Amino acid sequence: MTEQEQAQAFISRWQGVSATELATAQSFAIELCELLGVERPHPSPEQRYEFERPISFQHGDGSTSPGRIDLYRAGCFVWESKKLRPAS
């Protein structure tokens, strides 16, 4: 399959997916990495490239609350997945 065909197959597979963000985000990211030919997220003691990285939100009143980043790669990006809502 050519790169063009692989890209089109990826688009076709994910276009119109209506499942929740929680159900699809990690699969989408892994398949996108495979399509692009880049390293996939993986667990490691250093926690430099992983799904669901724990963080602490700092609030204006000085309090904190726990949270998670959908996908994190140190020094590169933070990825937050959101499900698109159909236009009304």
All heavy atoms as an XYZ file, in Angstrom:
700
protein
N       0.845     -1.175      0.000
C       0.000      0.000      0.000
C       0.899      1.250      0.000
O       1.862      1.317      0.757
C      -0.892     -0.033      1.257
C      -1.975      1.019      1.261
S      -3.039      1.009      2.739
C      -4.001     -0.454      2.539
N       0.599      2.216     -0.846
C       1.394      3.441     -0.909
C       1.133      4.306      0.331
O       0.150      4.098      1.062
C       1.033      4.275     -2.155
O      -0.297      4.775     -1.997
C       1.172      3.463     -3.433
N       2.002      5.281      0.564
C       1.805      6.204      1.691
C       0.476      6.937      1.553
O      -0.238      7.139      2.541
C       2.956      7.205      1.768
C       4.245      6.595      2.252
C       5.372      7.610      2.358
O       5.136      8.828      2.174
O       6.500      7.183      2.649
N       0.143      7.325      0.333
C      -1.132      8.010      0.069
C      -2.312      7.113      0.446
O      -3.267      7.549      1.077
C      -1.215      8.413     -1.403
C      -2.497      9.096     -1.794
C      -2.501     10.569     -1.474
O      -1.466     11.165     -1.257
N      -3.675     11.151     -1.443
N      -2.238      5.860      0.059
C      -3.305      4.905      0.378
C      -3.383      4.647      1.885
O      -4.479      4.535      2.445
C      -3.081      3.587     -0.376
C      -3.287      3.712     -1.868
C      -2.796      2.494     -2.630
O      -1.849      1.807     -2.173
O      -3.366      2.224     -3.708
N      -2.230      4.580      2.537
C      -2.217      4.396      3.987
C      -2.855      5.592      4.689
O      -3.650      5.420      5.630
C      -0.789      4.206      4.496
C      -0.187      2.889      4.091
C       1.288      2.790      4.441
O       1.920      3.750      4.885
N       1.856      1.614      4.238
N      -2.523      6.790      4.240
C      -3.109      7.999      4.829
C      -4.617      8.024      4.610
O      -5.383      8.339      5.525
C      -2.457      9.245      4.239
N      -5.053      7.669      3.415
C      -6.491      7.656      3.125
C      -7.212      6.603      3.957
O      -8.313      6.840      4.452
C      -6.750      7.434      1.633
C      -8.197      7.640      1.249
C      -8.720      9.019      1.654
O      -8.143     10.040      1.321
N      -9.810      9.046      2.407
N      -6.591      5.452      4.147
C      -7.185      4.398      4.967
C      -7.317      4.864      6.422
O      -8.335      4.607      7.076
C      -6.352      3.123      4.883
N      -6.307      5.567      6.920
C      -6.352      6.110      8.282
C      -7.504      7.106      8.408
O      -8.294      7.040      9.351
C      -5.016      6.781      8.613
C      -4.982      7.460      9.953
C      -4.719      6.738     11.104
C      -5.198      8.827     10.062
C      -4.683      7.364     12.348
C      -5.171      9.467     11.285
C      -4.903      8.726     12.442
N      -7.602      8.013      7.461
C      -8.681      9.013      7.475
C     -10.044      8.323      7.428
O     -10.936      8.638      8.212
C      -8.515     10.008      6.311
C      -7.281     10.875      6.536
C      -9.771     10.867      6.148
C      -6.836     11.660      5.317
N     -10.182      7.366      6.530
C     -11.464      6.655      6.397
C     -11.829      5.917      7.677
O     -12.988      5.907      8.091
C     -11.401      5.661      5.239
O     -11.246      6.342      4.020
N     -10.833      5.312      8.294
C     -11.085      4.563      9.527
C     -11.571      5.469     10.651
O     -12.458      5.111     11.413
C      -9.811      3.840      9.958
C      -9.918      3.156     11.298
C      -8.682      2.291     11.556
N      -8.494      1.958     12.945
C      -9.249      1.144     13.663
N     -10.304      0.587     13.117
N      -8.965      0.877     14.922
N     -11.002      6.664     10.763
C     -11.313      7.534     11.896
C     -12.397      8.564     11.608
O     -12.984      9.116     12.545
C     -10.040      8.220     12.386
C      -9.176      7.224     13.100
C      -8.084      6.569     12.608
C      -9.371      6.731     14.418
N      -7.587      5.704     13.546
C      -8.356      5.788     14.669
C     -10.299      6.987     15.422
C      -8.251      5.105     15.878
C     -10.187      6.313     16.626
C      -9.177      5.380     16.846
N     -12.687      8.818     10.361
C     -13.700      9.808     10.011
C     -15.070      9.352     10.501
O     -15.504      8.243     10.228
C     -13.713     10.015      8.498
C     -14.482     11.204      8.058
C     -14.210     11.485      6.589
O     -13.900     10.597      5.804
N     -14.331     12.731      6.217
N     -15.725     10.201     11.251
C     -17.066      9.903     11.716
C     -17.148      8.988     12.920
O     -18.241      8.580     13.304
N     -16.011      8.641     13.534
C     -16.053      7.798     14.734
C     -16.808      8.549     15.819
O     -16.516      9.706     16.106
C     -14.619      7.442     15.206
C     -14.643      6.800     16.585
C     -13.950      6.532     14.196
N     -17.791      7.896     16.412
C     -18.621      8.578     17.400
C     -18.393      8.080     18.823
O     -19.074      8.522     19.737
C     -20.103      8.423     17.030
O     -20.442      7.050     17.005
N     -17.435      7.189     19.014
C     -17.142      6.680     20.354
C     -16.541      7.801     21.205
O     -16.096      8.828     20.699
C     -16.176      5.507     20.269
N     -16.510      7.584     22.489
C     -16.005      8.605     23.409
C     -14.512      8.840     23.244
O     -13.789      7.974     22.744
C     -16.254      8.196     24.873
O     -15.448      7.042     25.164
C     -17.714      7.913     25.142
N     -14.077     10.008     23.715
C     -12.649     10.333     23.732
C     -11.882      9.263     24.495
O     -10.850      8.782     24.048
C     -12.463     11.696     24.398
C     -11.038     12.031     24.743
C     -10.924     13.206     25.700
O     -11.815     14.066     25.721
O      -9.932     13.246     26.428
N     -12.391      8.876     25.648
C     -11.720      7.891     26.480
C     -11.535      6.563     25.742
O     -10.505      5.906     25.870
C     -12.516      7.684     27.773
C     -11.894      6.779     28.824
C     -10.541      7.317     29.287
C     -12.836      6.655     30.013
N     -12.511      6.199     24.940
C     -12.467      4.923     24.226
C     -11.541      4.936     23.015
O     -11.096      3.874     22.571
C     -13.873      4.527     23.786
N     -11.237      6.111     22.465
C     -10.524      6.147     21.186
C      -9.186      6.882     21.183
O      -8.387      6.663     20.272
C     -11.405      6.812     20.112
O     -11.716      8.142     20.535
C     -12.674      6.023     19.868
N      -8.926      7.746     22.137
C      -7.757      8.638     22.067
C      -6.436      7.890     21.944
O      -5.595      8.235     21.110
C      -7.726      9.573     23.274
N      -6.233      6.869     22.760
C      -4.955      6.172     22.719
C      -4.783      5.380     21.430
O      -3.705      5.393     20.832
C      -4.788      5.283     23.951
C      -4.613      6.103     25.213
C      -4.353      5.265     26.442
O      -4.103      4.053     26.351
N      -4.410      5.886     27.609
N      -5.838      4.731     20.967
C      -5.753      3.993     19.698
C      -5.448      4.939     18.542
O      -4.634      4.633     17.670
C      -7.062      3.253     19.421
O      -7.279      2.272     20.388
N      -6.117      6.100     18.534
C      -5.884      7.089     17.477
C      -4.420      7.523     17.481
O      -3.763      7.553     16.434
C      -6.802      8.297     17.668
C      -6.603      9.367     16.640
C      -7.286      9.331     15.438
C      -5.724     10.426     16.867
C      -7.101     10.324     14.474
C      -5.525     11.415     15.914
C      -6.223     11.363     14.719
N      -3.881      7.854     18.644
C      -2.498      8.327     18.731
C      -1.512      7.252     18.287
O      -0.559      7.544     17.552
C      -2.188      8.779     20.160
N      -1.725      6.021     18.707
C      -0.823      4.933     18.311
C      -0.870      4.718     16.804
O       0.175      4.600     16.151
C      -1.173      3.637     19.076
C      -0.774      3.791     20.550
C      -0.489      2.419     18.444
C      -1.325      2.702     21.458
N      -2.068      4.692     16.241
C      -2.185      4.507     14.782
C      -1.591      5.681     14.019
O      -0.980      5.498     12.961
C      -3.642      4.282     14.398
C      -4.148      2.915     14.834
C      -5.566      2.631     14.371
O      -6.012      3.223     13.359
O      -6.232      1.813     15.019
N      -1.738      6.903     14.540
C      -1.135      8.063     13.889
C       0.392      7.960     13.915
O       1.056      8.242     12.911
C      -1.598      9.360     14.561
C      -1.047     10.648     13.966
C      -1.444     10.797     12.499
C      -1.518     11.848     14.781
N       0.955      7.537     15.036
C       2.413      7.339     15.115
C       2.878      6.317     14.086
O       3.889      6.525     13.407
C       2.822      6.891     16.517
S       2.708      8.175     17.770
N       2.133      5.221     13.962
C       2.492      4.191     12.980
C       2.421      4.745     11.562
O       3.303      4.495     10.744
C       1.585      2.975     13.141
C       1.862      2.218     14.426
C       0.834      1.150     14.748
O      -0.209      1.049     14.055
O       1.067      0.413     15.720
N       1.379      5.525     11.270
C       1.231      6.125      9.944
C       2.399      7.060      9.635
O       2.935      7.052      8.520
C      -0.091      6.900      9.852
C      -0.328      7.653      8.548
C      -0.517      6.683      7.388
C      -1.536      8.563      8.688
N       2.810      7.844     10.632
C       3.888      8.815     10.439
C       5.274      8.191     10.537
O       6.273      8.844     10.225
C       3.762      9.950     11.463
C       2.476     10.771     11.376
C       2.407     11.762     12.522
C       2.374     11.483     10.033
N       5.343      6.947     10.990
C       6.635      6.273     11.129
C       7.460      6.818     12.280
O       8.686      6.843     12.197
N       6.785      7.244     13.344
C       7.492      7.757     14.527
C       7.264      6.829     15.711
O       6.315      6.031     15.729
C       7.061      9.205     14.884
C       7.392     10.160     13.743
C       5.588      9.275     15.233
N       8.128      6.958     16.697
C       8.039      6.137     17.904
C       6.686      6.297     18.583
O       6.158      7.397     18.672
C       9.159      6.568     18.850
C       9.248      5.810     20.127
C      10.363      6.329     21.020
O      10.786      7.496     20.879
O      10.787      5.542     21.882
N       6.149      5.189     19.065
C       4.873      5.209     19.804
C       5.135      5.522     21.272
O       6.216      5.234     21.784
C       4.198      3.847     19.709
C       3.861      3.462     18.306
C       3.227      2.108     18.147
N       3.287      1.235     19.309
C       2.667      0.086     19.406
N       1.948     -0.349     18.406
N       2.768     -0.657     20.473
N       4.147      6.086     21.970
C       4.287      6.285     23.415
C       4.559      4.941     24.095
O       4.084      3.898     23.642
C       2.917      6.828     23.838
C       2.343      7.401     22.585
C       2.860      6.558     21.471
N       5.338      4.988     25.158
C       5.705      3.753     25.840
C       5.995      4.038     27.315
O       6.450      5.127     27.662
C       6.938      3.135     25.186
C       8.098      4.080     25.151
N       8.224      5.037     24.163
C       9.145      4.262     25.980
C       9.321      5.750     24.387
N       9.894      5.306     25.477
N       5.730      3.073     28.166
C       6.026      3.263     29.582
C       7.532      3.199     29.830
O       8.242      2.443     29.167
C       5.314      2.088     30.254
C       5.180      1.052     29.201
C       5.109      1.788     27.885
N       7.995      4.012     30.747
C       9.393      3.978     31.154
C       9.498      4.611     32.536
O       8.655      5.431     32.912
C      10.282      4.732     30.154
O      10.039      6.117     30.248
N      10.522      4.265     33.291
C      10.687      4.876     34.612
C      10.831      6.401     34.547
O      10.431      7.105     35.463
C      11.971      4.238     35.150
C      12.133      2.973     34.378
C      11.518      3.240     33.028
N      11.367      6.920     33.452
C      11.585      8.362     33.306
C      10.302      9.126     33.001
O      10.267     10.340     33.121
C      12.612      8.652     32.203
C      13.970      8.052     32.453
C      14.042      6.575     32.063
O      13.216      6.078     31.259
O      14.928      5.894     32.594
N       9.259      8.442     32.551
C       7.963      9.041     32.201
C       8.126     10.208     31.216
O       7.556     11.267     31.376
C       7.237      9.523     33.452
C       6.892      8.408     34.408
C       6.159      8.913     35.624
O       6.620      9.807     36.314
N       5.013      8.340     35.882
N       8.879      9.990     30.136
C       9.144     11.063     29.178
C       8.223     11.034     27.955
O       8.166     11.991     27.210
C      10.612     11.017     28.745
C      11.561     11.262     29.926
C      13.000     11.469     29.531
N      13.207     12.436     28.461
C      13.235     13.765     28.621
N      13.034     14.298     29.796
N      13.463     14.554     27.579
N       7.531      9.932     27.711
C       6.645      9.823     26.546
C       5.562      8.824     26.902
O       5.739      7.614     26.756
C       7.456      9.362     25.337
C       6.752      9.391     23.994
C       5.663     10.218     23.736
C       7.208      8.585     22.968
C       5.051     10.231     22.492
C       6.613      8.594     21.710
C       5.527      9.415     21.484
O       4.927      9.428     20.257
N       4.435      9.326     27.390
C       3.443      8.422     27.940
C       2.026      8.975     27.863
O       1.821     10.183     27.782
C       3.768      8.109     29.393
C       3.641      9.330     30.289
C       4.002      9.048     31.733
O       4.154      7.883     32.114
O       4.135     10.017     32.489
N       1.087      8.053     27.932
C      -0.322      8.405     28.066
C      -0.616      8.666     29.546
O       0.007      8.090     30.429
C      -1.211      7.259     27.587
C      -1.150      7.003     26.112
C      -0.557      5.866     25.606
C      -1.715      7.913     25.217
C      -0.525      5.624     24.237
C      -1.687      7.687     23.847
C      -1.087      6.541     23.366
N      -1.619      9.515     29.788
C      -2.172      9.745     31.117
C      -1.122     10.155     32.149
O      -1.066      9.646     33.253
C      -2.942      8.515     31.593
C      -4.112      8.151     30.695
C      -5.163      9.251     30.588
O      -5.428      9.944     31.577
O      -5.715      9.420     29.487
N      -0.289     11.134     31.776
C       0.740     11.630     32.697
C       0.077     12.391     33.841
O      -0.682     13.326     33.623
C       1.712     12.545     31.972
C       2.802     13.058     32.921
C       3.826     13.865     32.162
N       4.800     14.457     33.030
C       5.906     13.861     33.457
N       6.153     12.633     33.104
N       6.751     14.498     34.225
N       0.375     12.018     35.088
C      -0.222     12.727     36.216
C       0.348     14.144     36.352
O       1.540     14.366     36.134
C       0.164     11.883     37.433
C       0.988     10.755     36.938
C       1.196     10.899     35.472
N      -0.527     15.084     36.673
C      -0.112     16.463     36.930
C      -0.888     16.991     38.133
O      -1.836     16.368     38.584
C      -0.359     17.390     35.717
C      -1.843     17.438     35.368
C       0.472     16.967     34.532
C      -2.196     18.546     34.401
N      -0.461     18.149     38.616
C      -1.164     18.818     39.704
C      -1.574     20.202     39.214
O      -0.726     21.007     38.840
C      -0.257     18.925     40.924
O      -0.941     19.552     41.987
N      -2.885     20.462     39.185
C      -3.382     21.777     38.791
C      -3.228     22.737     39.956
O      -3.596     22.422     41.087
C      -4.861     21.704     38.397
C      -5.119     20.966     37.124
C      -5.696     19.711     37.148
C      -4.796     21.534     35.901
C      -5.948     19.019     35.981
C      -5.042     20.852     34.717
C      -5.620     19.592     34.762
N      -2.676     23.916     39.688
C      -2.535     24.968     40.690
C      -3.674     25.963     40.484
O      -3.814     26.518     39.401
C      -1.194     25.691     40.513
C       0.017     24.776     40.456
C       0.313     24.130     41.800
O       0.198     24.767     42.837
N       0.674     22.865     41.767
N      -4.478     26.202     41.505
C      -5.623     27.101     41.413
C      -5.291     28.461     42.014
O      -4.375     28.579     42.832
C      -6.838     26.477     42.096
C      -7.191     25.134     41.541
N      -7.735     24.966     40.287
C      -7.054     23.890     42.049
C      -7.918     23.674     40.060
N      -7.509     23.003     41.118
N      -6.032     29.465     41.591
C      -5.807     30.838     42.030
C      -5.884     31.034     43.534
O      -5.253     31.945     44.075
N      -6.629     30.191     44.214
C      -6.759     30.325     45.674
C      -5.644     29.607     46.423
O      -5.656     29.511     47.648
C      -8.120     29.805     46.137
C      -8.314     28.313     45.889
O      -7.392     27.640     45.380
O      -9.417     27.817     46.202
N      -4.659     29.072     45.685
C      -3.534     28.378     46.309
C      -3.735     26.883     46.462
O      -2.800     26.168     46.811
N      -4.929     26.403     46.191
C      -5.188     24.968     46.305
C      -4.705     24.245     45.046
O      -4.393     24.866     44.027
C      -6.678     24.704     46.520
O      -7.414     25.102     45.375
N      -4.643     22.941     45.139
C      -4.252     22.108     43.998
C      -5.261     20.974     43.853
O      -5.978     20.638     44.797
C      -2.849     21.503     44.193
O      -2.854     20.669     45.343
C      -1.789     22.582     44.335
N      -5.308     20.400     42.661
C      -6.125     19.211     42.430
C      -5.407     18.344     41.404
O      -4.684     18.849     40.541
C      -7.531     19.584     41.950
O      -7.478     20.307     40.743
N      -5.603     17.030     41.508
C      -4.921     16.129     40.575
C      -5.578     16.135     39.202
O      -6.771     16.382     39.071
C      -5.057     14.760     41.244
C      -6.303     14.874     42.064
C      -6.390     16.311     42.501
N      -4.771     15.867     38.194
C      -5.270     15.755     36.830
C      -4.357     14.861     36.018
O      -3.398     14.299     36.542
N      -4.658     14.758     34.746
C      -3.845     13.934     33.841
C      -3.781     14.598     32.470
O      -4.729     15.229     32.042
C      -4.434     12.542     33.703
C      -4.449     11.786     35.014
C      -4.589     10.294     34.774
N      -4.398      9.588     36.021
C      -3.228      9.124     36.449
N      -2.156      9.287     35.728
N      -3.131      8.484     37.594
N      -2.655     14.417     31.809
C      -2.462     14.859     30.429
C      -2.668     13.626     29.552
O      -2.075     12.572     29.812
C      -1.048     15.425     30.219
C      -0.836     16.665     31.081
C      -0.801     15.722     28.745
C       0.597     17.159     31.102
N      -3.495     13.738     28.515
C      -3.806     12.580     27.668
C      -2.550     11.935     27.084
O      -2.403     10.724     27.091
C      -4.754     12.965     26.536
C      -6.149     13.296     27.042
O      -6.517     12.836     28.145
O      -6.873     14.019     26.344
N      -1.648     12.752     26.540
C      -0.397     12.235     25.984
C       0.671     13.299     26.179
O       0.449     14.474     25.863
C      -0.559     11.892     24.495
C       0.674     11.370     23.754
C       1.280     10.148     24.429
C       0.328     11.054     22.305
N       1.815     12.883     26.678
C       2.896     13.811     27.009
C       4.201     13.283     26.443
O       4.498     12.091     26.567
C       3.003     13.909     28.539
C       4.233     14.596     29.048
C       4.277     15.979     29.137
C       5.341     13.865     29.461
C       5.410     16.620     29.626
C       6.477     14.505     29.941
C       6.505     15.871     30.023
O       7.624     16.503     30.499
N       4.973     14.178     25.822
C       6.337     13.847     25.408
C       7.230     14.987     25.852
O       7.093     16.135     25.379
C       6.458     13.635     23.900
C       7.867     13.198     23.545
C       7.947     12.487     22.244
N       9.274     11.897     22.107
C       9.654     11.146     21.126
N       8.809     10.854     20.169
N      10.868     10.653     21.085
N       8.132     14.696     26.775
C       8.994     15.722     27.376
C       9.738     16.509     26.302
O      10.312     15.937     25.387
C       9.994     15.071     28.328
N       9.690     17.830     26.427
C      10.405     18.699     25.505
C       9.795     18.813     24.122
O      10.355     19.480     23.256
N       8.654     18.149     23.883
C       8.056     18.153     22.548
C       6.615     18.657     22.540
O       6.308     19.611     21.850
C       8.085     16.755     21.942
S       9.735     16.156     21.595
N       5.724     17.982     23.292
C       4.322     18.368     23.221
C       3.510     17.827     24.389
O       3.923     16.902     25.086
C       3.675     17.917     21.908
C       3.657     16.418     21.708
C       2.651     15.640     22.252
C       4.654     15.787     20.971
C       2.629     14.269     22.066
C       4.633     14.416     20.780
C       3.628     13.658     21.328
N       2.352     18.439     24.542
C       1.275     17.965     25.414
C       0.070     17.819     24.500
O      -0.253     18.725     23.744
C       0.973     18.982     26.542
C      -0.293     18.618     27.280
C       2.152     19.105     27.478
N      -0.591     16.677     24.549
C      -1.722     16.394     23.659
C      -2.947     16.150     24.521
O      -2.972     15.250     25.353
C      -1.376     15.166     22.838
C      -2.432     14.559     21.979
C      -3.782     14.556     22.166
C      -2.215     13.807     20.790
N      -4.413     13.854     21.171
C      -3.468     13.381     20.328
C      -1.080     13.439     20.098
C      -3.615     12.610     19.172
C      -1.224     12.670     18.960
C      -2.474     12.268     18.491
N      -3.966     16.947     24.306
C      -5.258     16.752     24.958
C      -6.274     16.403     23.884
O      -6.478     17.172     22.943
C      -5.695     18.020     25.699
C      -5.079     18.169     27.076
C      -5.488     17.069     28.039
O      -6.702     16.778     28.157
O      -4.596     16.477     28.667
N      -6.882     15.254     23.995
C      -7.871     14.799     23.016
C      -9.246     15.326     23.390
O      -9.604     15.339     24.563
C      -7.916     13.273     22.982
O      -6.668     12.760     22.634
N      -9.989     15.731     22.388
C     -11.364     16.189     22.592
C     -12.223     15.602     21.490
O     -11.830     15.549     20.328
C     -11.466     17.717     22.564
C     -10.661     18.393     23.649
C     -11.168     18.013     25.024
C     -10.261     18.518     26.103
N     -10.257     17.690     27.282
N     -13.414     15.192     21.865
C     -14.354     14.672     20.887
C     -15.080     15.859     20.242
O     -15.567     16.755     20.928
C     -15.372     13.760     21.573
C     -16.368     13.152     20.627
C     -17.326     12.238     21.350
C     -18.363     11.721     20.385
N     -19.343     10.879     21.061
N     -15.140     15.859     18.920
C     -15.857     16.916     18.220
C     -17.351     16.692     18.351
O     -17.830     15.565     18.307
C     -15.481     16.924     16.738
C     -14.068     17.352     16.409
C     -13.827     17.218     14.908
C     -13.806     18.771     16.858
N     -18.048     17.771     18.524
C     -19.510     17.701     18.569
C     -20.050     18.139     17.211
O     -19.552     19.112     16.634
C     -20.040     18.611     19.655
C     -19.618     18.126     21.020
C     -20.297     18.902     22.114
N     -19.818     18.377     23.386
C     -19.460     19.120     24.397
N     -19.527     20.422     24.328
N     -19.034     18.560     25.509
N     -21.049     17.453     16.720
C     -21.613     17.856     15.420
C     -22.172     19.274     15.493
O     -22.706     19.680     16.525
C     -22.709     16.841     15.163
C     -22.635     15.825     16.232
C     -21.715     16.314     17.295
N     -22.036     19.998     14.396
C     -22.604     21.353     14.327
C     -24.122     21.257     14.408
O     -24.735     20.341     13.874
C     -22.181     22.016     13.021
N     -24.713     22.213     15.115
C     -26.194     22.191     15.232
C     -26.829     23.016     14.153
O     -26.336     23.891     13.591
C     -26.666     22.732     16.549
O     -25.731     22.873     17.533
